[in-house]
């Protein structure tokens, strides 16, 4: 088999990708960058990944429909992609703000129950 043939994903190639990802994500600079305020939107998207994924699927269907009924030039592709990313970040922001307000309300209620990570009251 030719070494440049990429038809099959061999285990050495997969192992090298995993090792490279480990080295990148284990570095202190990447961790410091991930903790910066520039990546807050990505953190929100990660906290609400199911909702963000569902929003992306719906926008992908609408984008595909839009491509079928209109011309699909570069401008339309950019517009659909920007709208989809904005919708996913918006859903993550909305879910995060909704979760924060429920958690704050439950924490200040003082009923002897502690809120769990979703803001629900846990009986003690």
BELJO-V799076 format. One record per backbone hydrogen bond with DSSP energy under -0.5 kcal/mol. NH is the residue of the N-H (numbers start at 1). CO is the residue of the C=O. Records with the same first field share a line. If there is no record, write none. Layout:
# BELJO-V799076
NH=CO / CO
This chain:
# BELJO-V799076
5=2
10=8
14=10
15=11
16=12
17=13
18=14
19=15
20=16
21=17
22=18
23=19
24=20
25=21
26=22
27=23 / 24
31=27
32=28
33=29
34=30
35=31
36=33
39=36
40=37
43=39
44=40
45=41
46=42
47=43
48=44
49=46
52=48
53=49
54=50
55=51
56=52
57=53
58=54
59=55
60=56
61=57
62=58
63=59
64=60
65=61
66=62
67=63
68=64
69=65
70=66
77=73
78=74
79=75
80=76
81=77
82=78
83=79
84=80
85=81
86=82
87=83
88=84
89=85
90=86
91=87
92=88
93=89
94=90
95=91
96=92
97=93
98=94
99=95
100=96
101=97
102=98
103=99
104=100
105=101
106=102
107=103
108=104
109=105
110=106
114=122
116=120
119=116
122=114
123=121
